[in-house]
Amino acid sequence: MEKTKQQGRLVPIIMMILLFGMISFVTNLAAPMGVVLKNQFGASNFLGMLGNFANFIAYAVMGIPAGKLLEKIGYKKTALLAILVGFVGVGVQVLSGLAGSFAVYLLGAFIAGFSMCMLNTVVNPMLNTLGGGGNRGNQLIQIGGSFNSLMATLVPILIGALIGSAAQANITDVYPVMFIAMGIFALVGIVLYFVQIPEPHIVKSEKSTEKSKYSAWSFRHFVLGAVAIFIYVGIEVGIPGTLMLFLSDPATGIVGGATSAGVVAGTYWFLMLVGRFIGASIGAKVSSKTMLTFVSLVGIILVALSIFSPVSTVISMPVIETGASISVAMVEVPVSAMFLVLCGLCTSVMWGGIFNLAVEGLGKFVAAASGIFMMMVCGGGILPLIQNALADSLGYLNSYWVVLLGLAYLLFYAMIGSKNVNQDIDVN
């Protein structure tokens, strides 16, 4: 009976893992598209990041409502609605290529952002539920997270390969990637509609329905942690997003233009995948505080080295390429780019570390805190926009001062700000 039950859940588990990857696939489509927007519409670096901004700012709008929607209609219906919204969002981006409209593209990115926020709210708890909670549920989430990182690795490589020379890039050139996204959305939506998904039952005690004078915002370490999540997502997206613009620029980039730039940026995401495997293997022995302190400090050093290294200094670095198979190749890049790519090892474990530290001791306020965290993901759109405004005026590498200051805040949070100083609040 138990074996039959597990087999019955195999299809929805596969669907959720595919959606986990789609979150990364669609989200990471926005930043490398900046190269296309710069060419087709003569956009500045700042304007080129507006698509990424539109995608992430949707989290600020939809973060908390997505949690309430999940509570009202359940996991399956929320997932199906998110898939439909995602299909429409990518479809509008396709139409922007036909219309040759920058505004229509931004609208599509914004709609897609709503979908990604809703899917993020659904996929983690649904995989945990499908796994039956405990270690098996956590294992499924880790598998989903790994597939998420794999998709993040492939997207900039695919975009770079499709647009080839940045001097001729057009939205229609990346249609294959958009059609793949729409096809997966359609497939998962149809399959998910016909399969049974277990819905966790939320049992509310009388005490939980009483109005409390406290909330998640009453905890200093959570408030500082919410700011840390905002900054972290901005760092995670800003490093490879600006890196691809930097390497695609004929004045400062590398031989091979956007194609090679996409390969280098994709290697950053691949190192995030590697870092997540390492983090998972040592997570039981190393505390979140220690891990976040270490990676923040190393990240500061790497970004500082990238800022102060001369652009004229080049180095051959190994990168991940895709063709008939995934392989390793050597590409000559400014040494600054190598330091930035290595930051992927640091950013890989930050989300989990910040989340664990921020919700520690929150008890009954954890659910509300999770919704707030989802809202703060909008930092992935705001900080890269600020960074690329600086790139327009001060240069690409000087824009990474935004990243360096953000990493300094994460170091402060890990060492000092994460301490729970509100232990007198009743959380039961």
C-alpha positions in Angstrom: 0.0 0.0 0.0 2.8 2.4 1.0 4.7 1.6 -2.2 1.6 2.3 -4.3 1.1 5.6 -2.5 4.7 6.6 -3.3 4.4 5.6 -6.9 1.2 7.7 -7.1 3.1 10.7 -6.0 6.0 10.3 -8.4 4.4 12.2 -11.2 3.5 15.3 -9.1 7.0 15.2 -7.6 8.5 15.3 -11.0 6.2 18.2 -12.0 7.2 20.2 -8.9 10.8 19.7 -9.6 10.3 20.9 -13.1 8.5 24.0 -11.8 11.4 24.5 -9.4 13.6 24.7 -12.4 11.2 26.9 -14.3 11.4 29.5 -11.5 15.1 29.9 -12.1 14.7 29.5 -15.9 12.3 32.3 -16.3 13.8 34.6 -13.6 17.3 34.3 -15.0 16.0 35.1 -18.5 15.6 38.7 -17.5 19.2 39.8 -16.7 20.9 38.5 -19.8 18.1 39.9 -21.9 19.7 43.3 -21.0 22.2 42.7 -23.7 19.4 42.3 -26.3 17.5 45.4 -25.0 20.7 47.5 -25.2 21.1 46.7 -28.9 17.5 46.6 -30.1 16.3 49.7 -28.3 19.6 51.6 -27.7 19.0 51.2 -23.9 21.6 52.1 -21.3 22.8 49.6 -18.7 20.2 51.0 -16.3 17.3 50.6 -18.8 18.7 47.2 -19.9 18.0 46.0 -16.3 14.4 47.2 -16.2 13.2 43.8 -17.4 14.9 42.2 -14.4 13.5 45.0 -12.2 9.9 44.4 -13.5 10.3 40.6 -12.8 11.4 41.1 -9.2 9.3 44.0 -8.2 6.3 41.8 -8.8 7.4 39.9 -5.6 6.9 43.1 -3.6 3.3 43.3 -4.9 2.5 39.6 -4.8 4.5 38.2 -1.9 2.0 38.4 0.9 -1.1 37.9 -1.3 0.4 34.7 -2.7 0.6 33.3 0.8 -3.1 34.2 1.5 -4.1 32.7 -1.9 -2.3 29.5 -1.0 -4.2 29.4 2.3 -7.6 30.0 0.6 -7.5 27.8 -2.5 -4.8 25.3 -1.7 -1.5 24.2 -3.3 -2.8 22.6 -6.5 -5.1 25.4 -7.6 -2.5 28.0 -6.7 0.2 26.1 -8.7 -2.2 25.9 -11.7 -3.0 29.6 -11.6 0.7 30.4 -11.3 1.5 28.2 -14.4 -1.2 30.0 -16.4 0.1 33.4 -15.3 3.7 32.3 -16.2 2.6 31.1 -19.7 0.9 34.4 -20.3 3.9 36.4 -19.1 6.4 34.6 -21.4 3.8 34.8 -24.2 3.6 38.6 -23.8 7.4 38.7 -24.1 7.2 36.8 -27.3 4.7 39.3 -28.6 7.1 42.1 -27.7 9.5 40.7 -30.2 6.8 40.8 -32.9 5.8 44.3 -31.9 9.3 45.5 -31.4 8.1 47.1 -28.2 10.3 47.7 -25.1 7.1 48.5 -23.0 5.4 45.3 -24.0 8.5 43.3 -23.0 8.5 45.0 -19.6 4.8 44.1 -19.1 5.6 40.5 -19.9 8.5 40.4 -17.4 6.2 41.9 -14.8 3.5 39.3 -15.4 6.1 36.5 -15.3 7.3 37.9 -12.0 3.8 37.3 -10.5 4.0 33.7 -11.6 7.5 33.2 -10.1 6.4 34.6 -6.8 3.3 32.3 -6.7 5.4 29.3 -7.7 8.0 30.0 -5.0 5.2 30.1 -2.4 3.9 26.7 -3.6 6.8 24.5 -4.6 8.8 24.3 -1.4 6.0 23.3 0.9 4.4 21.1 -1.8 7.6 19.1 -2.3 7.9 18.7 1.5 4.3 17.5 1.6 4.8 15.0 -1.3 7.8 13.7 0.5 5.9 13.2 3.7 7.9 15.8 5.6 11.0 15.0 7.6 14.2 14.0 5.9 12.4 12.7 2.7 10.6 16.1 2.3 13.9 18.0 2.8 15.6 15.7 0.3 13.1 16.5 -2.4 13.5 20.2 -1.7 17.3 19.8 -2.1 16.8 17.9 -5.4 14.5 20.7 -6.6 17.0 23.3 -5.5 19.8 21.6 -7.5 17.6 21.5 -10.6 16.9 25.2 -10.0 20.6 25.9 -10.0 21.1 23.8 -13.2 18.6 25.9 -15.0 20.2 29.1 -13.8 23.5 27.8 -15.3 22.0 27.0 -18.7 19.9 30.2 -19.3 22.8 32.7 -19.8 24.7 30.2 -21.9 21.7 29.6 -24.1 20.9 33.3 -24.4 24.6 34.1 -25.3 24.7 31.3 -27.9 21.4 32.5 -29.5 22.2 36.2 -29.8 25.8 35.5 -30.8 27.2 39.0 -31.6 25.7 41.6 -29.2 25.8 44.1 -32.1 23.0 42.2 -33.9 20.9 41.0 -30.9 17.1 41.1 -31.2 14.3 39.7 -29.0 13.2 37.4 -31.8 16.7 35.7 -31.6 15.9 34.3 -28.1 12.4 32.9 -29.1 13.6 29.3 -28.8 14.3 29.8 -25.0 10.9 31.5 -24.6 9.1 28.7 -26.5 10.8 26.1 -24.3 9.5 27.9 -21.2 6.0 28.1 -22.6 6.1 24.4 -23.6 7.2 23.3 -20.1 4.5 25.4 -18.5 1.8 23.9 -20.7 3.0 20.3 -20.2 3.3 20.7 -16.4 -0.1 22.5 -16.2 -1.9 19.7 -18.2 -0.3 16.9 -16.1 -0.8 18.6 -12.8 -4.5 19.2 -13.6 -5.1 15.5 -13.8 -3.1 14.2 -10.9 -4.0 14.2 -7.2 -2.0 16.5 -4.9 -2.2 16.1 -1.1 -3.3 19.3 0.6 -2.0 19.8 4.0 -4.7 20.5 6.5 -4.2 23.7 8.5 -5.6 23.2 12.0 -6.1 26.5 13.9 -6.3 26.3 17.6 -8.4 28.8 19.5 -5.2 30.4 20.8 -3.8 30.9 17.3 -6.9 32.8 16.3 -6.5 35.3 19.2 -5.2 38.7 18.2 -1.6 39.1 19.4 0.0 42.5 20.1 3.2 41.1 18.6 4.1 40.0 15.1 7.2 38.9 13.2 8.1 42.5 12.9 8.5 42.6 16.7 11.7 40.7 16.5 14.8 42.7 15.8 16.8 39.8 14.3 13.9 39.1 11.9 13.6 42.7 10.7 17.4 42.8 10.1 17.1 39.4 8.4 14.4 40.6 6.1 16.7 43.4 5.0 19.5 40.8 4.6 17.3 38.8 2.2 16.5 41.9 0.2 20.2 42.6 -0.1 21.2 39.0 -0.7 18.9 38.5 -3.7 20.1 41.8 -5.2 23.7 40.5 -4.8 23.0 37.1 -6.3 21.3 38.6 -9.4 23.5 41.7 -9.7 26.9 39.9 -9.8 26.2 37.8 -13.0 23.8 40.2 -14.6 26.2 43.1 -14.7 29.1 40.7 -15.4 27.4 39.7 -18.7 26.9 43.3 -19.7 30.5 44.0 -18.8 31.9 41.1 -20.8 29.5 41.8 -23.8 30.7 45.4 -24.1 33.2 45.6 -27.0 35.2 48.2 -25.1 35.7 46.1 -22.0 34.7 42.6 -22.8 36.2 39.5 -24.2 36.7 37.9 -27.6 33.5 36.1 -28.6 31.2 38.8 -27.3 27.8 37.7 -25.9 28.4 34.0 -26.5 31.5 33.9 -24.4 29.9 36.3 -21.9 27.0 34.0 -21.4 29.3 31.0 -20.8 31.2 32.9 -18.2 28.0 34.1 -16.4 26.6 30.6 -16.6 29.7 29.3 -14.8 28.8 31.6 -11.9 25.5 29.8 -11.6 27.2 26.4 -11.9 29.4 27.3 -9.0 26.3 28.1 -7.0 25.1 24.6 -7.7 28.5 23.2 -6.5 28.3 25.4 -3.4 24.8 24.1 -2.6 26.1 20.6 -2.7 28.9 21.5 -0.4 26.6 23.4 2.0 24.2 20.5 2.2 27.0 18.1 3.0 28.4 20.2 5.9 25.2 21.8 7.0 24.7 19.3 9.9 28.1 20.2 11.4 28.5 23.9 10.6 26.1 26.5 12.0 24.2 28.9 9.8 26.0 31.8 11.6 29.5 30.4 11.0 28.7 29.6 7.3 27.2 33.0 6.6 30.0 34.8 8.3 32.6 32.9 6.3 31.0 33.2 2.8 30.2 36.9 3.4 33.9 37.6 4.3 35.2 35.7 1.4 32.7 37.4 -0.9 33.9 40.8 0.3 37.5 39.8 -0.5 36.6 38.5 -4.0 34.6 41.6 -5.0 37.2 44.0 -3.7 39.8 42.1 -5.8 37.6 42.5 -8.8 37.1 46.2 -8.3 40.8 47.0 -7.9 42.2 44.6 -10.5 43.1 46.3 -13.9 40.8 45.4 -16.7 43.9 44.9 -18.9 45.0 42.0 -16.8 43.5 38.9 -18.4 43.6 35.2 -17.4 42.4 31.9 -18.9 39.7 30.4 -16.7 37.7 27.2 -17.0 34.0 27.6 -17.9 31.0 25.4 -18.4 29.9 25.1 -22.0 26.9 23.3 -23.5 26.8 21.7 -26.9 26.2 18.0 -27.7 27.1 17.6 -24.0 28.2 19.8 -21.0 31.9 20.3 -21.1 34.7 22.4 -19.7 36.5 24.9 -21.9 39.1 27.7 -21.3 38.1 31.3 -22.0 40.4 34.4 -21.7 38.7 37.0 -19.5 39.7 40.0 -17.4 40.9 38.7 -14.0 38.1 40.7 -12.4 35.6 38.5 -14.1 37.2 35.4 -12.6 36.9 36.8 -9.0 33.2 37.6 -9.7 32.5 34.2 -11.0 34.0 32.6 -7.9 31.5 34.6 -5.8 28.9 32.0 -6.9 30.4 29.6 -4.3 29.7 32.2 -1.6 26.1 33.3 -2.6 25.0 29.6 -3.0 24.5 29.1 0.8 23.4 32.5 1.9 19.6 32.2 1.4 19.3 29.2 3.7 21.7 30.7 6.3 19.8 34.0 6.5 16.4 32.3 6.6 17.4 30.0 9.4 18.9 32.8 11.5 16.0 35.2 10.9 13.2 32.8 11.9 14.9 31.3 14.8 12.7 31.6 17.9 9.7 33.0 16.0 7.4 30.1 16.8 3.8 30.8 15.6 5.1 33.9 13.7 7.1 31.8 11.2 4.4 31.5 8.6 3.9 35.2 8.4 7.6 35.7 8.4 7.9 33.5 5.3 5.4 35.6 3.4 7.4 38.8 4.3 10.6 37.1 3.1 9.0 36.4 -0.3 8.0 40.0 -0.5 11.7 41.0 0.1 12.9 39.0 -2.9 12.1 42.2 -4.8 15.7 43.3 -3.9 16.7 41.1 -6.9 15.2 43.8 -9.1 16.0 47.0 -7.2 19.7 46.6 -6.3 20.8 45.5 -9.8 19.0 48.5 -11.2 20.9 50.8 -8.8 24.1 49.0 -9.6 23.7 49.4 -13.4 22.8 53.1 -13.0 26.3 53.4 -11.4 27.7 51.3 -14.2 26.5 53.9 -16.7 28.2 56.8 -14.8 31.2 55.2 -13.0 32.0 52.1 -15.0 31.1 48.4 -14.7 33.6 47.4 -12.0 33.0 50.5 -9.8 29.3 49.5 -9.8 30.3 46.5 -7.7 30.7 48.8 -4.7 26.9 48.2 -4.3 27.6 44.5 -4.0 30.6 45.0 -1.7 28.5 47.1 0.7 25.7 44.6 0.6 28.1 41.8 1.6 29.4 43.9 4.4 25.8 44.2 5.7 25.4 40.4 5.5 28.7 40.0 7.5 27.3 42.4 10.2 24.0 40.4 10.3 25.8 37.1 10.6 28.0 38.3 13.4 25.8 40.7 15.4 22.3 41.3 13.9 21.1 37.7 13.9 21.1 37.5 17.7 17.5 37.1 19.1 17.2 39.9 21.7 13.4 39.5 22.0 13.2 36.2 23.8 10.6 37.6 26.2 7.9 37.5 23.5 5.4 34.6 23.8 5.6 32.6 20.5 3.5 29.6 21.4 
